[in-house]
Amino acid sequence: MTMESQAAETLADKIVMPPSDWPQLILNLHAQIRSYLGSTGCLEWLGLSATGSLARGRLLDYAAGHSLVTEALVHHFTAAVGIDVSEAMVDQYRAEELSPIPVVNKKAQLFCVIATKK
């Protein structure tokens, strides 16, 4: 067993949470991810300007889901494409209107969320 799997099992044993608390846990996790993606350290590691003033290139968010990464980083790029093969995720994204980024392309089982800077 690897050190990572041992740590995961130890952590899993300590987490006792009823399913009714899971939605808030996910919301908190999303907030932490957004915060980290917007942090200067993360942006510098990605080679991006913390101010977004030097937007360049394109972002590919593979397995985009609700487009959490796309939304957090889109202003650092001239364009962004979020791809997800789960029709259910894209439908949920559309239904909840979680983002101002529209779903503009749908092909077979490949779904794209495309954003361009204005």
Secondary structure, DSSP 8 states (H G I E B T S, - for coil): --HHHHHHHHHHHH----GGGHHHHHHHHHHHHHHHHTSHHHHHHTT--TTSTT--SEEEEET-TTTHHHHHHGGGSSEEEEEES-HHHHHHHHHHT--SS-EEEEETTEEEEEEE--
